[in-house]
Amino acid sequence: QVQLVESGGGVVQPGRSLRLSCAASGFTFSNFGMHWVRQTPGKGLEWVAVISYDGNNKYYGASVEGRFTVSRDNSNNTLYLQLNSLTPEDTAVYYCAKAPTRLGNWFDPWGQGTLVTVSS
Amino acid sequence: DIQVTQSPSFLSASVGDRVSITCRASQDIRIYLVWYQQKPGSAPKLLISGASTLQRGVPSRFSGSGSGTEFTLTISGLQPEDFATYYCLQLHDYPLIFGQGTRLEIK
């Protein structure tokens, strides 16, 4: 079955960078778009980014555009999210999720999430 | 960007009740709306795609309706396992936007 495992979260100071990873298994990773979504502790969901199956198309949420970069390594079945210029408002659980098509559309299932805490 | 307004934020109901949650989009999104259920400590789970298509394995007491700018998720005959938080998500344009969420609690 589809399995998505995020990693790379932790505590980071404001202004610093972090790279999250999402290891995928149980499906042909290179055939599907992938999303990142985040959830602020105790609050709602915010869509972060999507990347197409081949990495050639990417879209971002307004609050992260220009600071975050989504990428993928299809040879290693891994999705990435590079987080730069972090602020306390970026503190959240970050989830990766699989799209049903080559680019976007809805997404399911999700991984278990990795917590990023931005604090001095 | 398309804005999505979900209501109510909080809903208190009893087992067996019928409840409805609404999402309104700021412009016509046709049927590009989905619904997720999230239980504490878990990732969200997709319930409904295309505004009204029930995902495999989701009980038939869940239903979705609407198109254009107004959408409804209805749960008929609430079960104890349905008490959770529900989110809508518009897929018509990027950036994708979630509704604010509806927390459904046992009365």
gemmi code that builds the backbone of each chain (N, CA, C; Angstrom):
import gemmi

chains = {
    "A": [
        ("GLN", (0.843, -1.191, 0.000), (0.000, 0.000, 0.000), (0.881, 1.243, 0.000)),
        ("VAL", (0.278, 2.362, -0.326), (1.011, 3.631, -0.371), (1.505, 3.984, 1.021)),
        ("GLN", (2.778, 4.337, 1.095), (3.347, 4.797, 2.351), (4.170, 6.037, 2.084)),
        ("LEU", (3.963, 7.050, 2.912), (4.688, 8.300, 2.806), (5.253, 8.628, 4.178)),
        ("VAL", (6.553, 8.834, 4.244), (7.209, 9.077, 5.524), (8.031, 10.356, 5.430)),
        ("GLU", (7.574, 11.368, 6.159), (8.285, 12.644, 6.196), (9.397, 12.615, 7.232)),
        ("SER", (10.412, 13.425, 6.991), (11.501, 13.580, 7.944), (12.159, 14.938, 7.722)),
        ("GLY", (13.030, 15.300, 8.664), (13.778, 16.540, 8.515), (13.297, 17.692, 9.367)),
        ("GLY", (12.191, 17.501, 10.054), (11.690, 18.561, 10.913), (12.569, 18.753, 12.139)),
        ("GLY", (12.323, 19.822, 12.858), (13.087, 20.107, 14.064), (12.926, 21.548, 14.470)),
        ("VAL", (13.766, 21.963, 15.396), (13.746, 23.346, 15.869), (14.810, 24.141, 15.105)),
        ("VAL", (14.418, 25.278, 14.577), (15.344, 26.102, 13.793), (15.111, 27.567, 14.151)),
        ("GLN", (16.164, 28.345, 14.090), (16.058, 29.767, 14.430), (15.439, 30.554, 13.279)),
        ("PRO", (14.786, 31.645, 13.593), (14.248, 32.502, 12.528), (15.347, 32.922, 11.559)),
        ("GLY", (14.996, 32.934, 10.282), (15.923, 33.316, 9.244), (16.746, 32.172, 8.680)),
        ("ARG", (16.742, 31.054, 9.377), (17.523, 29.907, 8.919), (16.733, 29.058, 7.928)),
        ("SER", (17.370, 27.979, 7.485), (16.776, 27.099, 6.475), (16.660, 25.684, 6.999)),
        ("LEU", (15.840, 24.912, 6.296), (15.618, 23.517, 6.649), (15.171, 22.796, 5.389)),
        ("ARG", (15.514, 21.527, 5.263), (15.010, 20.745, 4.145), (14.254, 19.541, 4.676)),
        ("LEU", (13.027, 19.424, 4.222), (12.198, 18.288, 4.581), (12.246, 17.255, 3.466)),
        ("SER", (12.109, 15.994, 3.839), (12.063, 14.897, 2.875), (10.788, 14.090, 3.081)),
        ("CYS", (10.363, 13.439, 2.023), (9.207, 12.549, 2.077), (9.560, 11.313, 1.267)),
        ("ALA", (9.756, 10.206, 1.957), (10.088, 8.948, 1.290), (8.807, 8.217, 0.914)),
        ("ALA", (8.695, 7.888, -0.351), (7.471, 7.266, -0.861), (7.710, 5.810, -1.217)),
        ("SER", (6.703, 4.993, -0.981), (6.765, 3.591, -1.368), (5.359, 3.062, -1.601)),
        ("GLY", (5.282, 1.915, -2.268), (3.996, 1.278, -2.496), (3.284, 1.721, -3.759)),
        ("PHE", (3.918, 2.584, -4.539), (3.347, 3.018, -5.808), (4.489, 3.510, -6.695)),
        ("THR", (4.186, 3.714, -7.980), (5.196, 4.197, -8.916), (5.300, 5.710, -8.779)),
        ("PHE", (6.239, 6.115, -7.931), (6.376, 7.529, -7.521), (6.477, 8.456, -8.730)),
        ("SER", (7.211, 8.050, -9.746), (7.482, 8.925, -10.886), (6.255, 9.177, -11.758)),
        ("ASN", (5.132, 8.561, -11.458), (3.917, 8.747, -12.249), (2.925, 9.736, -11.652)),
        ("PHE", (3.216, 10.254, -10.451), (2.211, 11.032, -9.741), (2.737, 12.359, -9.221)),
        ("GLY", (1.862, 13.366, -9.283), (2.160, 14.617, -8.628), (2.162, 14.432, -7.118)),
        ("MET", (2.817, 15.361, -6.432), (2.920, 15.289, -4.981), (2.715, 16.686, -4.391)),
        ("HIS", (2.099, 16.716, -3.219), (1.798, 17.974, -2.539), (2.487, 18.041, -1.177)),
        ("TRP", (2.665, 19.264, -0.723), (3.005, 19.551, 0.675), (1.876, 20.400, 1.265)),
        ("VAL", (1.481, 20.045, 2.486), (0.446, 20.770, 3.215), (0.958, 20.945, 4.635)),
        ("ARG", (0.620, 22.050, 5.282), (1.054, 22.224, 6.659), (-0.129, 22.545, 7.560)),
        ("GLN", (0.078, 22.304, 8.831), (-0.967, 22.553, 9.827), (-0.333, 23.152, 11.054)),
        ("THR", (-0.721, 24.374, 11.340), (-0.259, 25.050, 12.537), (-0.834, 24.346, 13.751)),
        ("PRO", (-0.030, 24.170, 14.799), (-0.529, 23.447, 15.979), (-1.870, 23.980, 16.461)),
        ("GLY", (-2.829, 23.103, 16.530), (-4.147, 23.466, 17.027), (-4.999, 24.257, 16.057)),
        ("LYS", (-4.523, 24.409, 14.828), (-5.268, 25.236, 13.882), (-5.526, 24.476, 12.582)),
        ("GLY", (-5.842, 25.220, 11.563), (-6.294, 24.618, 10.314), (-5.184, 24.231, 9.373)),
        ("LEU", (-5.613, 23.805, 8.194), (-4.705, 23.315, 7.164), (-4.376, 24.416, 6.163)),
        ("GLU", (-3.146, 24.403, 5.679), (-2.722, 25.350, 4.661), (-1.961, 24.581, 3.585)),
        ("TRP", (-2.436, 24.677, 2.359), (-1.736, 24.059, 1.244), (-0.455, 24.828, 0.972)),
        ("VAL", (0.655, 24.093, 0.755), (1.958, 24.731, 0.606), (2.459, 24.705, -0.836)),
        ("ALA", (2.456, 23.516, -1.444), (3.056, 23.409, -2.775), (2.641, 22.107, -3.444)),
        ("VAL", (2.775, 22.095, -4.765), (2.571, 20.884, -5.557), (3.677, 20.816, -6.603)),
        ("ILE", (4.047, 19.600, -6.950), (5.026, 19.371, -8.012), (4.499, 18.268, -8.915)),
        ("SER", (4.666, 18.440, -10.203), (4.197, 17.442, -11.161), (5.072, 16.193, -11.121)),
        ("TYR", (4.591, 15.162, -11.785), (5.257, 13.862, -11.749), (6.724, 13.920, -12.199)),
        ("ASP", (7.001, 14.833, -13.142), (8.354, 14.927, -13.697), (9.146, 16.093, -13.135)),
        ("GLY", (8.547, 16.828, -12.216), (9.246, 17.948, -11.607), (9.246, 19.224, -12.421)),
        ("ASN", (8.590, 19.217, -13.557), (8.653, 20.380, -14.436), (7.626, 21.466, -14.116)),
        ("ASN", (6.625, 21.137, -13.344), (5.599, 22.107, -12.981), (5.467, 22.167, -11.467)),
        ("LYS", (5.512, 23.395, -10.949), (5.440, 23.601, -9.511), (4.556, 24.808, -9.234)),
        ("TYR", (3.772, 24.723, -8.180), (2.948, 25.835, -7.736), (3.053, 25.934, -6.221)),
        ("TYR", (2.898, 27.181, -5.722), (3.106, 27.426, -4.299), (1.970, 28.245, -3.697)),
        ("GLY", (1.818, 28.101, -2.380), (0.908, 28.956, -1.657), (1.489, 30.361, -1.532)),
        ("ALA", (0.611, 31.311, -1.349), (1.035, 32.710, -1.348), (2.023, 33.022, -0.225)),
        ("SER", (1.840, 32.407, 0.930), (2.675, 32.758, 2.078), (4.080, 32.153, 2.012)),
        ("VAL", (4.311, 31.226, 1.089), (5.626, 30.576, 1.011), (6.331, 30.830, -0.315)),
        ("GLU", (5.616, 31.360, -1.295), (6.221, 31.571, -2.613), (7.426, 32.479, -2.497)),
        ("GLY", (8.520, 32.049, -3.112), (9.766, 32.804, -3.066), (10.678, 32.398, -1.918)),
        ("ARG", (10.135, 31.660, -0.952), (10.957, 31.212, 0.193), (11.112, 29.691, 0.222)),
        ("PHE", (10.089, 28.975, -0.208), (10.105, 27.520, -0.192), (10.259, 27.008, -1.617)),
        ("THR", (10.931, 25.853, -1.750), (11.100, 25.224, -3.055), (10.802, 23.739, -2.946)),
        ("VAL", (9.913, 23.269, -3.798), (9.585, 21.845, -3.843), (10.397, 21.200, -4.957)),
        ("SER", (10.858, 19.990, -4.710), (11.608, 19.237, -5.721), (11.402, 17.752, -5.473)),
        ("ARG", (11.871, 16.948, -6.412), (11.721, 15.502, -6.260), (12.875, 14.780, -6.919)),
        ("ASP", (13.159, 13.586, -6.418), (14.167, 12.697, -6.992), (13.458, 11.389, -7.313)),
        ("ASN", (13.058, 11.245, -8.539), (12.302, 10.062, -8.926), (13.138, 8.786, -8.886)),
        ("SER", (14.426, 8.914, -8.973), (15.262, 7.716, -8.910), (15.324, 7.154, -7.494)),
        ("ASN", (15.063, 8.021, -6.522), (15.082, 7.588, -5.121), (13.728, 7.686, -4.443)),
        ("ASN", (12.682, 7.914, -5.228), (11.308, 7.953, -4.698), (11.179, 8.914, -3.517)),
        ("THR", (11.758, 10.086, -3.663), (11.762, 11.038, -2.561), (11.329, 12.421, -3.019)),
        ("LEU", (10.507, 13.030, -2.198), (10.014, 14.402, -2.391), (10.725, 15.286, -1.374)),
        ("TYR", (10.986, 16.511, -1.782), (11.672, 17.444, -0.887), (10.916, 18.763, -0.781)),
        ("LEU", (11.150, 19.450, 0.346), (10.689, 20.831, 0.490), (11.811, 21.601, 1.173)),
        ("GLN", (12.390, 22.543, 0.447), (13.424, 23.418, 0.993), (12.747, 24.645, 1.576)),
        ("LEU", (12.974, 24.888, 2.852), (12.364, 26.006, 3.558), (13.460, 27.031, 3.871)),
        ("ASN", (13.362, 28.200, 3.303), (14.340, 29.269, 3.536), (13.682, 30.450, 4.233)),
        ("SER", (14.511, 31.291, 4.830), (14.043, 32.523, 5.485), (12.867, 32.241, 6.409)),
        ("LEU", (13.050, 31.256, 7.270), (11.944, 30.814, 8.122), (11.558, 31.874, 9.147)),
        ("THR", (10.287, 31.947, 9.437), (9.746, 32.834, 10.467), (8.934, 31.992, 11.443)),
        ("PRO", (8.624, 32.543, 12.621), (7.797, 31.782, 13.582), (6.449, 31.357, 12.998)),
        ("GLU", (5.950, 32.102, 12.031), (4.675, 31.757, 11.400), (4.761, 30.482, 10.550)),
        ("ASP", (5.964, 30.009, 10.296), (6.141, 28.764, 9.549), (6.119, 27.538, 10.459)),
        ("THR", (6.016, 27.767, 11.757), (5.923, 26.659, 12.701), (4.654, 25.860, 12.423)),
        ("ALA", (4.825, 24.568, 12.144), (3.680, 23.741, 11.744), (4.130, 22.294, 11.597)),
        ("VAL", (3.153, 21.420, 11.506), (3.393, 20.057, 11.042), (3.286, 20.080, 9.525)),
        ("TYR", (4.287, 19.548, 8.873), (4.326, 19.518, 7.408), (4.043, 18.095, 6.944)),
        ("TYR", (3.037, 17.983, 6.068), (2.637, 16.702, 5.511), (2.960, 16.661, 4.018)),
        ("CYS", (3.369, 15.499, 3.540), (3.371, 15.274, 2.104), (2.172, 14.386, 1.777)),
        ("ALA", (1.694, 14.500, 0.553), (0.515, 13.745, 0.150), (0.581, 13.463, -1.347)),
        ("LYS", (-0.006, 12.353, -1.734), (0.056, 11.893, -3.117), (-1.167, 12.364, -3.898)),
        ("ALA", (-0.925, 12.864, -5.107), (-2.017, 13.216, -6.008), (-2.439, 11.979, -6.793)),
        ("PRO", (-3.650, 11.974, -7.349), (-4.101, 10.826, -8.128), (-3.693, 10.921, -9.594)),
        ("THR", (-3.092, 12.044, -9.965), (-2.747, 12.289, -11.361), (-1.312, 12.790, -11.459)),
        ("ARG", (-0.904, 13.138, -12.673), (0.479, 13.559, -12.889), (0.796, 14.942, -12.336)),
        ("LEU", (-0.209, 15.756, -12.091), (0.085, 17.071, -11.525), (-0.637, 17.227, -10.211)),
        ("GLY", (-1.774, 17.800, -10.230), (-2.405, 18.189, -8.987), (-3.641, 17.399, -8.668)),
        ("ASN", (-4.770, 18.072, -8.690), (-6.016, 17.459, -8.262), (-5.975, 17.303, -6.743)),
        ("TRP", (-6.849, 16.508, -6.221), (-6.870, 16.323, -4.774), (-5.679, 15.460, -4.370)),
        ("PHE", (-5.560, 15.178, -3.072), (-4.418, 14.396, -2.629), (-4.812, 13.511, -1.463)),
        ("ASP", (-4.339, 12.286, -1.532), (-4.619, 11.292, -0.513), (-3.919, 10.001, -0.935)),
        ("PRO", (-3.261, 9.282, -0.068), (-3.145, 9.546, 1.361), (-2.062, 10.569, 1.687)),
        ("TRP", (-1.974, 10.855, 2.971), (-0.975, 11.767, 3.508), (0.010, 10.962, 4.353)),
        ("GLY", (1.192, 11.538, 4.552), (2.119, 10.965, 5.508), (1.702, 11.317, 6.929)),
        ("GLN", (2.549, 10.966, 7.879), (2.212, 11.223, 9.290), (2.628, 12.624, 9.737)),
        ("GLY", (3.427, 13.291, 8.897), (3.832, 14.662, 9.186), (5.145, 14.758, 9.940)),
        ("THR", (5.803, 15.907, 9.766), (7.025, 16.210, 10.508), (6.904, 17.631, 11.046)),
        ("LEU", (7.239, 17.830, 12.311), (7.030, 19.115, 12.979), (8.231, 20.024, 12.785)),
        ("VAL", (7.961, 21.218, 12.321), (8.970, 22.267, 12.203), (8.626, 23.354, 13.207)),
        ("THR", (9.569, 23.678, 14.060), (9.387, 24.734, 15.049), (10.420, 25.816, 14.792)),
        ("VAL", (9.949, 27.015, 14.528), (10.844, 28.139, 14.273), (10.835, 29.028, 15.509)),
        ("SER", (11.963, 29.040, 16.193), (12.036, 29.774, 17.456), (13.482, 30.114, 17.766)),
        ("SER", (13.662, 31.259, 18.387), (15.003, 31.655, 18.799), (15.322, 31.132, 20.191)),
    ],
    "B": [
        ("ASP", (-6.729, 35.395, -5.627), (-6.924, 34.033, -5.140), (-8.390, 33.785, -4.784)),
        ("ILE", (-8.819, 32.563, -4.959), (-10.166, 32.169, -4.558), (-10.206, 32.028, -3.046)),
        ("GLN", (-11.206, 32.614, -2.443), (-11.395, 32.481, -0.997), (-12.484, 31.446, -0.725)),
        ("VAL", (-12.327, 30.746, 0.402), (-13.293, 29.722, 0.785), (-13.746, 29.994, 2.211)),
        ("THR", (-15.036, 30.077, 2.406), (-15.596, 30.331, 3.736), (-16.388, 29.113, 4.169)),
        ("GLN", (-15.946, 28.493, 5.245), (-16.591, 27.274, 5.755), (-17.358, 27.609, 7.021)),
        ("SER", (-18.554, 27.038, 7.148), (-19.360, 27.270, 8.345), (-20.221, 26.054, 8.667)),
        ("PRO", (-20.519, 25.860, 9.960), (-20.026, 26.634, 11.098), (-18.611, 26.212, 11.471)),
        ("SER", (-17.985, 26.946, 12.373), (-16.655, 26.566, 12.851), (-16.742, 25.419, 13.841)),
        ("PHE", (-17.868, 25.395, 14.538), (-18.061, 24.399, 15.589), (-19.487, 23.896, 15.530)),
        ("LEU", (-19.656, 22.606, 15.737), (-20.971, 21.991, 15.657), (-21.082, 20.945, 16.759)),
        ("SER", (-22.127, 21.032, 17.529), (-22.371, 20.067, 18.591), (-23.613, 19.265, 18.230)),
        ("ALA", (-23.491, 17.939, 18.223), (-24.605, 17.101, 17.801), (-24.566, 15.776, 18.546)),
        ("SER", (-25.641, 15.049, 18.424), (-25.771, 13.758, 19.104), (-25.690, 12.609, 18.109)),
        ("VAL", (-25.337, 11.445, 18.626), (-25.338, 10.241, 17.792), (-26.732, 10.058, 17.193)),
        ("GLY", (-26.755, 9.802, 15.897), (-28.017, 9.640, 15.194), (-28.503, 10.887, 14.491)),
        ("ASP", (-27.954, 12.042, 14.838), (-28.375, 13.299, 14.216), (-27.926, 13.384, 12.766)),
        ("ARG", (-28.567, 14.297, 12.051), (-28.156, 14.666, 10.700), (-27.584, 16.067, 10.763)),
        ("VAL", (-26.358, 16.236, 10.236), (-25.712, 17.544, 10.281), (-25.217, 17.928, 8.894)),
        ("SER", (-25.099, 19.232, 8.701), (-24.586, 19.741, 7.426), (-23.538, 20.796, 7.669)),
        ("ILE", (-22.526, 20.803, 6.828), (-21.441, 21.776, 6.847), (-21.391, 22.419, 5.464)),
        ("THR", (-21.194, 23.717, 5.434), (-21.229, 24.457, 4.169), (-19.898, 25.103, 3.863)),
        ("CYS", (-19.541, 25.108, 2.611), (-18.397, 25.880, 2.107), (-18.863, 26.766, 0.966)),
        ("ARG", (-18.440, 28.015, 1.033), (-18.762, 28.959, -0.027), (-17.468, 29.471, -0.645)),
        ("ALA", (-17.417, 29.448, -1.962), (-16.248, 29.942, -2.678), (-16.523, 31.356, -3.178)),
        ("SER", (-15.461, 32.117, -3.298), (-15.617, 33.523, -3.694), (-15.886, 33.692, -5.186)),
        ("GLN", (-15.715, 32.620, -5.942), (-16.076, 32.643, -7.357), (-16.443, 31.230, -7.784)),
        ("ASP", (-16.968, 31.111, -8.979), (-17.436, 29.824, -9.488), (-16.268, 28.841, -9.593)),
        ("ILE", (-16.347, 27.733, -8.861), (-15.314, 26.705, -8.943), (-15.882, 25.392, -9.493)),
        ("ARG", (-17.060, 25.494, -10.121), (-17.737, 24.313, -10.701), (-17.854, 23.241, -9.633)),
        ("ILE", (-17.262, 22.081, -9.848), (-17.345, 21.036, -8.819), (-15.955, 20.694, -8.285)),
        ("TYR", (-15.031, 21.650, -8.384), (-13.654, 21.403, -7.955), (-13.504, 21.645, -6.464)),
        ("LEU", (-14.201, 20.829, -5.702), (-14.151, 20.925, -4.253), (-14.160, 19.525, -3.663)),
        ("VAL", (-13.331, 19.342, -2.627), (-13.272, 18.063, -1.938), (-13.451, 18.281, -0.453)),
        ("TRP", (-13.751, 17.183, 0.261), (-13.938, 17.213, 1.710), (-12.995, 16.212, 2.371)),
        ("TYR", (-12.378, 16.668, 3.484), (-11.509, 15.823, 4.284), (-12.053, 15.724, 5.705)),
        ("GLN", (-11.746, 14.607, 6.339), (-12.033, 14.387, 7.757), (-10.698, 14.221, 8.476)),
        ("GLN", (-10.549, 14.891, 9.613), (-9.328, 14.727, 10.407), (-9.677, 14.419, 11.847)),
        ("LYS", (-9.106, 13.346, 12.351), (-9.264, 12.988, 13.757), (-8.005, 13.387, 14.511)),
        ("PRO", (-8.125, 13.667, 15.808), (-6.969, 14.129, 16.583), (-5.787, 13.176, 16.461)),
        ("GLY", (-4.617, 13.759, 16.199), (-3.396, 12.977, 16.119), (-3.175, 12.274, 14.799)),
        ("SER", (-4.074, 12.455, 13.851), (-3.962, 11.773, 12.558), (-3.973, 12.763, 11.410)),
        ("ALA", (-3.451, 12.314, 10.277), (-3.535, 13.123, 9.073), (-4.967, 13.111, 8.538)),
        ("PRO", (-5.337, 14.133, 7.790), (-6.657, 14.128, 7.167), (-6.843, 12.962, 6.203)),
        ("LYS", (-8.108, 12.618, 6.029), (-8.499, 11.532, 5.133), (-9.526, 12.074, 4.145)),
        ("LEU", (-9.342, 11.753, 2.872), (-10.273, 12.226, 1.850), (-11.590, 11.488, 1.941)),
        ("LEU", (-12.686, 12.242, 1.994), (-14.023, 11.652, 2.040), (-14.722, 11.729, 0.684)),
        ("ILE", (-14.689, 12.916, 0.098), (-15.478, 13.213, -1.091), (-14.634, 14.030, -2.060)),
        ("SER", (-14.663, 13.642, -3.335), (-14.021, 14.415, -4.389), (-15.080, 14.888, -5.373)),
        ("GLY", (-14.694, 15.846, -6.211), (-15.633, 16.329, -7.212), (-16.967, 16.761, -6.635)),
        ("ALA", (-16.924, 17.321, -5.447), (-18.082, 17.851, -4.723), (-19.036, 16.793, -4.193)),
        ("SER", (-19.138, 15.644, -4.890), (-20.166, 14.684, -4.472), (-19.775, 13.218, -4.629)),
        ("THR", (-18.576, 12.921, -5.043), (-18.161, 11.533, -5.268), (-17.542, 10.953, -4.004)),
        ("LEU", (-18.238, 9.998, -3.449), (-17.792, 9.364, -2.214), (-16.582, 8.493, -2.519)),
        ("GLN", (-15.547, 8.610, -1.694), (-14.366, 7.775, -1.899), (-14.649, 6.349, -1.429)),
        ("ARG", (-13.917, 5.421, -2.011), (-14.075, 4.011, -1.658), (-13.873, 3.814, -0.164)),
        ("GLY", (-14.781, 3.087, 0.443), (-14.664, 2.772, 1.857), (-15.303, 3.778, 2.785)),
        ("VAL", (-15.732, 4.916, 2.252), (-16.384, 5.919, 3.088), (-17.865, 5.542, 3.225)),
        ("PRO", (-18.378, 5.531, 4.436), (-19.778, 5.122, 4.634), (-20.764, 5.994, 3.867)),
        ("SER", (-21.845, 5.389, 3.465), (-22.841, 6.095, 2.646), (-23.622, 7.140, 3.425)),
        ("ARG", (-23.446, 7.207, 4.750), (-24.108, 8.276, 5.509), (-23.478, 9.640, 5.208)),
        ("PHE", (-22.297, 9.630, 4.592), (-21.662, 10.872, 4.154), (-22.121, 11.191, 2.732)),
        ("SER", (-22.462, 12.440, 2.490), (-22.804, 12.849, 1.134), (-22.366, 14.285, 0.905)),
        ("GLY", (-22.065, 14.590, -0.334), (-21.682, 15.929, -0.716), (-22.556, 16.438, -1.838)),
        ("SER", (-22.793, 17.725, -1.833), (-23.614, 18.317, -2.887), (-23.118, 19.717, -3.194)),
        ("GLY", (-23.617, 20.254, -4.287), (-23.315, 21.622, -4.648), (-22.454, 21.748, -5.880)),
        ("SER", (-22.428, 22.949, -6.395), (-21.568, 23.300, -7.520), (-21.544, 24.818, -7.605)),
        ("GLY", (-20.568, 25.326, -8.323), (-20.469, 26.778, -8.455), (-19.788, 27.411, -7.255)),
        ("THR", (-20.575, 27.997, -6.364), (-19.992, 28.674, -5.207), (-20.467, 28.125, -3.870)),
        ("GLU", (-21.427, 27.251, -3.851), (-21.942, 26.760, -2.571), (-21.975, 25.235, -2.543)),
        ("PHE", (-21.404, 24.682, -1.456), (-21.236, 23.249, -1.318), (-21.618, 22.819, 0.085)),
        ("THR", (-22.101, 21.580, 0.188), (-22.546, 21.064, 1.481), (-22.051, 19.651, 1.683)),
        ("LEU", (-21.543, 19.393, 2.878), (-21.251, 18.040, 3.336), (-22.322, 17.688, 4.356)),
        ("THR", (-23.003, 16.575, 4.155), (-24.054, 16.126, 5.063), (-23.691, 14.763, 5.616)),
        ("ILE", (-23.887, 14.618, 6.897), (-23.712, 13.321, 7.544), (-25.072, 12.949, 8.123)),
        ("SER", (-25.620, 11.861, 7.653), (-26.955, 11.434, 8.069), (-26.839, 10.251, 9.014)),
        ("GLY", (-27.259, 10.455, 10.237), (-27.154, 9.386, 11.218), (-25.753, 9.319, 11.804)),
        ("LEU", (-25.374, 10.361, 12.547), (-24.020, 10.450, 13.094), (-23.671, 9.216, 13.925)),
        ("GLN", (-22.452, 8.752, 13.717), (-21.902, 7.663, 14.503), (-20.778, 8.197, 15.385)),
        ("PRO", (-20.469, 7.505, 16.461), (-19.428, 8.013, 17.370), (-18.103, 8.296, 16.662)),
        ("GLU", (-17.768, 7.523, 15.645), (-16.489, 7.713, 14.956), (-16.488, 8.909, 14.002)),
        ("ASP", (-17.625, 9.560, 13.829), (-17.713, 10.710, 12.932), (-17.347, 12.012, 13.617)),
        ("PHE", (-17.192, 11.984, 14.934), (-16.852, 13.208, 15.634), (-15.383, 13.517, 15.388)),
        ("ALA", (-15.169, 14.578, 14.634), (-13.858, 14.909, 14.081), (-13.931, 16.332, 13.546)),
        ("THR", (-12.871, 16.754, 12.871), (-12.863, 18.050, 12.204), (-12.916, 17.825, 10.696)),
        ("TYR", (-13.731, 18.630, 10.029), (-13.934, 18.483, 8.591), (-13.459, 19.748, 7.879)),
        ("TYR", (-12.820, 19.535, 6.741), (-12.300, 20.638, 5.929), (-12.737, 20.467, 4.488)),
        ("CYS", (-13.088, 21.576, 3.859), (-13.245, 21.568, 2.410), (-11.981, 22.146, 1.787)),
        ("LEU", (-11.791, 21.873, 0.505), (-10.619, 22.338, -0.219), (-11.024, 22.624, -1.654)),
        ("GLN", (-10.721, 23.851, -2.116), (-11.024, 24.170, -3.513), (-9.832, 23.814, -4.382)),
        ("LEU", (-10.125, 23.195, -5.522), (-9.097, 22.717, -6.436), (-9.147, 23.423, -7.790)),
        ("HIS", (-9.984, 24.457, -7.904), (-10.189, 25.058, -9.225), (-8.948, 25.786, -9.715)),
        ("ASP", (-8.304, 26.496, -8.807), (-7.127, 27.287, -9.185), (-6.053, 27.160, -8.115)),
        ("TYR", (-4.809, 27.381, -8.550), (-3.743, 27.550, -7.567), (-3.687, 29.020, -7.148)),
        ("PRO", (-3.413, 29.317, -5.870), (-3.141, 28.349, -4.804), (-4.405, 27.649, -4.322)),
        ("LEU", (-4.264, 26.378, -3.973), (-5.371, 25.646, -3.393), (-5.661, 26.223, -2.010)),
        ("ILE", (-6.941, 26.304, -1.681), (-7.332, 26.939, -0.430), (-8.267, 26.021, 0.346)),
        ("PHE", (-7.927, 25.773, 1.615), (-8.792, 25.026, 2.515), (-9.803, 25.960, 3.173)),
        ("GLY", (-10.953, 25.392, 3.503), (-11.848, 26.081, 4.416), (-11.234, 26.082, 5.809)),
        ("GLN", (-11.864, 26.858, 6.702), (-11.296, 27.063, 8.027), (-11.470, 25.858, 8.940)),
        ("GLY", (-12.305, 24.931, 8.547), (-12.552, 23.728, 9.331), (-13.805, 23.822, 10.183)),
        ("THR", (-14.429, 22.675, 10.400), (-15.594, 22.554, 11.271), (-15.323, 21.447, 12.268)),
        ("ARG", (-15.318, 21.802, 13.528), (-15.088, 20.813, 14.572), (-16.427, 20.269, 15.017)),
        ("LEU", (-16.651, 18.993, 14.828), (-17.904, 18.343, 15.171), (-17.716, 17.584, 16.480)),
        ("GLU", (-18.473, 17.989, 17.482), (-18.326, 17.386, 18.805), (-19.622, 16.755, 19.267)),
        ("ILE", (-19.479, 15.824, 20.177), (-20.638, 15.139, 20.742), (-21.334, 16.053, 21.746)),
        ("LYS", (-22.642, 16.166, 21.605), (-23.437, 16.979, 22.544), (-23.620, 16.211, 23.852)),
    ],
}
model = gemmi.Model(1)
for chain_id, residues in chains.items():
    chain = gemmi.Chain(chain_id)
    for i, (resn, *xyz) in enumerate(residues, 1):
        res = gemmi.Residue()
        res.name, res.seqid = resn, gemmi.SeqId(i, " ")
        for name, pos in zip(("N", "CA", "C"), xyz):
            atom = gemmi.Atom()
            atom.name, atom.element = name, gemmi.Element(name[0])
            atom.pos, atom.b_iso = gemmi.Position(*pos), 0.0
            res.add_atom(atom)
        chain.add_residue(res)
    model.add_chain(chain)
structure = gemmi.Structure()
structure.add_model(model)
structure.setup_entities()
